[in-house]
Amino acid sequence: MAGFKSRGLGPWRVGVLFSRSGCTAVIEQTQLWATLLALEEINRSGGVNGREIVPVVYDPMSDPATFASYAKRLMVEDGVTAIFGCYTSSSRKAVIPVVERLNGLLWYPTPYEGFEFSPNVIYTGPAPNQNSVALCRFLMERYGKRFCLIGSDYVYPRESNRIMRELVRANGGEICGETYVSLRARHRDFVPVLSEIKRLRPDVIFSTVVGDSTSCLYQAYHDAGFDPRVIPIGSLTTTEAEVAAMGADVAEGHITAASYFESVRTDQNSSFVRKYKKRYGEDEPTNMCAEAAYFQVHIFAKALAHTDSLDTDLLRPAVLGTEFDAPQGTVSVSETYAHTDLWTRIGRVDSHGRFEILEQSCGQVDADPYLIGSGRVLACG
């Protein structure tokens, strides 16, 4: 570990809020690991302006109210202004009033439903124009225009399904079913849902089920005798972490739209994957949420080196416009929206549980969280 020239100022302190327990821990644990990995890298190279970055870490237990409580504790009692955290939109929406009132800066590394702006949030996960639009076009071209929607019952799935409904219908498709289940749904809860889907005979199942319930959905689909070559599950949230939990035999053939997969071929990704597995185990795959959690720490450190201050009013302007060579490819933080310009990819799970990349953008896709420039009519064909 490098020595630090503290200049009598002590370390930089930041907050980290990712769940290690509860129904979304399967993915949030990977975001925590990637955050800590990035901090270790930065500290090993001398920190920022000679000062170590020290994380103050709490486990919000997948509960939005606990996220809000810990965010307030971080800012009021621990003296933290920058917080890396949140997976669900419910947890993000619980934390935003805290960081807005106390003028903190939340770094949010998760795909979300768009149609939001806060001067106290940096969004580093994809917005709908960077995943939903491409996934809808791909599924309609390859499989057909009849969609059934199934999601966990909270804000992100409902809003993502609203966008998908609009995209499908604007392009001559049909929504033939829409169902929501508890965030804590188990295998038995999906049996009647899939029975109804089998009766409706859609071309595609669009899933916004998250957390532990993801494995239960795919297992129930597998047990019900569906064939992903005929009626695949298309998702924005099923990553390598969920695939590892359910097994490659259950996940094979299903499709996800994401900015990043472990199988991306860049020098930066080869380095990221190698270091991640060395730190956490060869059997632990990276994923899009972990990758965003990782690169956002490096963007933060780059801005902090410039401002030499954690004051949000100084740090946020320094973040806007920042570029970074992330594992997915070069990314940049939009000066207009404080969302990140990211890559768009479509992947299909192979027999080894890895995502085969079927399509990808030629470069960054500009963040358009309000779908102003993206349009609703897809360029199919």
N, C-alpha and C positions, 0 to 999 in steps of 0.2 A: 504494500500500500504506500502511495506517495506521501511525503511529508506535506503539511499544509502551512502556508504563510498566512496566519490568521490576522495579522496586523492588529491584534487585540480585539477584533470584531466577532470572533467565534464563528461557528458554522452557519450555513444557510439551513433553515428548517422548513420542510414542506410536509403537507398532509397527504396521506394515502388512505383511500376508502374503497376497498374491494372486499367482498364477502368471502370468508373462508368456511362458512357454514350456511345452511339454508338451501332453498330450492334452486338458486342460481349460482351456487358456489362452483359448479362444474366448469363454468366459463370464467367467472370472476377470479378464481384462484390463478388462472393463467395470466390474467391482466395484472394481478399483484406480482407474480413472478417476473413478468417482462419489465414492469416498472422498476423493481429492485435490481434487475440485471442491468438496466440502463444507468441507474444511479451508481452501481458498483463500477461500471466502465468509466463513467465521468470522474468519479473519485479516484480511481486508480491512475488516471492521467493527470491528477493534480487538482481536481475539483473545478470550481469556477472562480477565476481571479484569486487563486490560491486558497480558497475556502471550501471545505468539505460540504456536501449536501447531505443532511441527515433527515431521513424520513420519520415522521410520527405516524404510526400505523394503527388503525383500529379495524375491527371486524364488525360491520353493520348487520351481519346475519341475514342478508337478503330482505331486509325490512325497511321500507321507505322512511318511516318515522325515526328509526334508529340512525339511518343515514343523516337525516336532518339534525338529530341530536348531536351526533359526533362532529358534524360540520361546524355547528355552533361551538362545541367544546374546543375543536382545533383552533378556531379563530379567537375565541374569547379567553380561554385558559392557557392554550399552548402557544399563542402568539403567531399562528400560521396564517398566511394570506393566500398562498397557492396550494390548491388541493387537486390531486390526481384521483379520479374516481367516478363511480356510478356505472352500472350496467343497464338496468331497466330505465325506461323513461319515467316511471313512477318515482324511482329514487332520485333521478336528475331533477324532476319537477319539485321534489321535496327539498332539495338542497339549494336550488336557485334563489328562493327568497332569502335564505341565510346569507349567501355570498353577495347578493345585491344589497342587502341592508348593511352589511359590514364591509362592503367593497373588497371582497376577495376575488380570486380568479379560479374558476373550476375548469379543469382540463378533462374533456369527456370523450373517451376513445371507443365509442360503440355505434354501430349502425342505428339510425333512429328515423322517425317519421317525418322529419322536416317541419316546415311552417312554424319556426321558432327563431327568435333572436334575443340574446341577452348580452349587454355590454360586459357581463362578468363571466362569460363562458367562451372557451375555445373548443370548437367541435372538430374532432379529428377522425371520427368515423364517417362512413358514407351517408349522404342524404339520398332521398328517393331517386333523383335524376342520375345518381351514380350506381344504382343497383336495380331498383324496381323497373325502370323503363327498359333496360337491357334484358332483364329476366322475362318480362312480359313478352317482348318481341320474340325472344328465343323460343319460349314455350309455345307461342301461337304458331310460329313457323314450323317447328319440329313435330308438335303433337296435336294441335287443334285448338279450337276456340271456346270450348266448354270448360269452365273452371269451377271447382269447388274450393271454398276458402275455410280454413280452420286455424284458430289462433287461441293463445292464452288470453284470459279475460282481464286486460288492462289497456292502458292508453296506446301503447305502441302497436300491438296487433290490430286494434280497432281502426286506428288511423292509417296504418299501412294497408289494411284491407280496403279502406275507403279509396285510397289512391289506386290500388290494383283494380277495384271495381270500375273506376273511371277510365283507366287505361284500356281494360278489356272491352268495355262497352263502346268506347270511342273508336275502337278498331274492329267493330263488327262481331265481337264475341259475346258470350253469355255467361252470367253467374248463375249456376244452377243450385247452389247451396252455400250457406255461410253459418258456421258454428263456432262457439267459444266454450272453452273449458277452464277450469281452475288452474292457477299457476302451479298448484300441487297435484294436478291430475295424474292418475296412475293408469296402468294398462287397461284395467276394467272400464275406465271412463271412456276410452276410445273405441271399445267394441261396438256399442250401438251407433256411434258416429260413423264408423267405417262401414257398418252394415247399411246405413242410409246412403252413404256415398256410392257403395256398390250398386244400390238400386238406381241411383241417379245417372250412373255411367258417364262421368265427366271425362274429358281428355287429360286433365291436369288437376292435381291437388296442390294448392298454394298454401304453405304452412308458415304461420308466424307463432308457432308454439315454441317456447323457450325453456331453458333450464333442464332440470331432471325429467320433465314431462316429454321432452323431445325424444329421448330413447324409448319411452313408453309408446309414443305415437308410432314410431317406425317399427317397433317390435309388433305392435298390434296390426299394423299394415301387413307386415311379413306373415304373421300368423293367419291373417284373413285370406291369404292367397293372391294378393295383388301382384302384378308384374310391372316393375318400373320401366320396362321397355315399352309398355303400352300406356300406363297411367302413372307417370312419375310424381314424386313429391318435389316441388320446386320451393326453395326457401331462400330467405335473406339472412337467416340466423343459425342455420345448422353448419357448424364448423368442424374442424379436425378433432376438437375436444369432445363434441357430442358423438362423433363417429367412433372415437376410441371407446367411449362409454357403452355404445350400443353394439359394437362389433362390425367388422367389415362385411360379414355375410348379410347383415340386416340393412346396412347403409348402401351397399353396392347398387349403382345405377341411378341414384337420386342426384339432384342438381341443386347447386347453390350459386347465387350471384354474390361476389365479394370483391373487394379491392385487392385482396391478398390471399394466397394459398401457400402452404409450406413448399409446394412444388414449383413456385416461381423461380425462374432461372436468372438471377442477378448475382454479382459478386457480393453485394451487400447482404443478400438473403443467405447465401452460403455461409457467410460469417455469422449472421444472426442465429441461424439454425444450429450451427456447430456450438456456439457459446451457450445457447439456451439448453441444448441437450447435455452438454458437459456439466452445466450447473444443476439441472433438475432431473436428468435421467434420459437415457437413450430412447426409452419408450414414451416420452412425453412430447407430443407434437406441438408445433407452433400453430397459430391460427390468426384470423384477421383481427380479432379483438385484442389479442396479445401484441400483435405487430403494431397496432395503433397506439397501445399503451406504451410500447417501447420507443417508437419514434417521437411521440409527443414530449417525452422527457428530454430528448436531445434538442428538440426545437426550443423548449423552455430554457435549457442551459445556454443555448446560443444567444437567446435574447437577454438572458440574465448577464452574460459576459459583457454585453453592450451597455446595459443600464447600470450594472453594479448595484442594483436595488431591487427589492421585492415589492416595492410600492406598485400596486395595480395600475395606477394612473400613468406610471412610467413604463411598466413592463408590457402591458397590453399593446400599446402602439408599436413597441419594438418587435412584438411577435408577428403583427400583421405584415404580410408580404414575405415572410421568411421562407426560404427553400431549404429542403433537406433531402439527401440521398438515402431514402428509406429502403428497407428490404423489398418493398413492392415496386420501387422505382422512385424517381424524383417526385416529391410532393411539395406543395406550397400552401401557406395559409392565406385565404382570400382577404384582401383589404376591405372588400365590400361587406362580406357576411361573417367574417371570423370563423367560417367553415374551411375545411381543407380541400384543395383540389387534389383528387385521388384518381387512381386507375380503376377501370371497370373490367371485371373478368367473370366468365361463366365456367364453372367446374363441375365435373361429374365424378362421383366416388367410384374408384376401381376396386378390384378384388382384394387389394392390399390395404384398403382404407385410406388411400391417398386421393387427392383430387386431380384428375386429368383436366388440364385447362383446354377447353374447347374453343373459346373465343376470348380476346382481350382487346382493349382499346389501344390505339397507337401511342398514347401518352396520357398525361393527366386529363381528367374530365373536370371542367370547372364546376365548382360547387354552385348549385342552383336550388337552394332549399325550398323556395316557393314555387318551383316549376314554372318560372316566368318565361325563360327562354327555351326550355326543353320541349314544350308543347305536349299535347295529349295524343296526337295521331302519330303512330310509330312508322318509322321507315322500314317497313317489312319488304321482303322480296328477295 
